[in-house]
Amino acid sequence: MIVTAFVDPSRTGEVAWRCLARRGMVHSECEAVDLVSLPPGSTFAPPGRDGVESAWFVVRGSGSADGLPVRTGDVVLAATPTRLAAGSAGLDVLWVAVLPAAVSALLPRRSPVAP
């Protein structure tokens, strides 16, 4: 797995994000771990994530995910891309993207296998 720090983030308009870890081996269901930082009033909808399931951990702030309210400490599980909107204080989320079960079932068996 490739791991990095939140330095020199990518930007889409005002939204900053950085991939902290990316799958580097065929035995991993984890596609990526990203930190996404939305300034107050901004929105973010990840492009090109079809077939990837997501867990969004709200690290700081409040806002909404697909129109439902979220705040610090909340977790949003999504089988499809999610549209995030930041509230008045902004919103920082840790985004964990994983392969769906139908895809990960096709991966080779892990070795060694935990009991």
Number of C-alpha atoms within 10 A of each C-alpha: 12 11 12 10 11 14 10 9 14 13 12 10 10 14 19 18 22 19 21 18 18 18 16 13 11 12 13 17 18 21 18 21 21 18 21 23 24 25 18 18 14 18 21 19 13 10 8 8 14 10 14 20 20 24 18 23 20 21 18 16 21 23 25 17 19 14 11 10 14 22 19 15 12 14 16 15 14 15 16 12 17 22 13 23 25 25 20 13 14 18 28 25 25 21 22 22 22 21 18 15 11 9 12 16 11 8 12 10 11 10 7 6 6 5 3
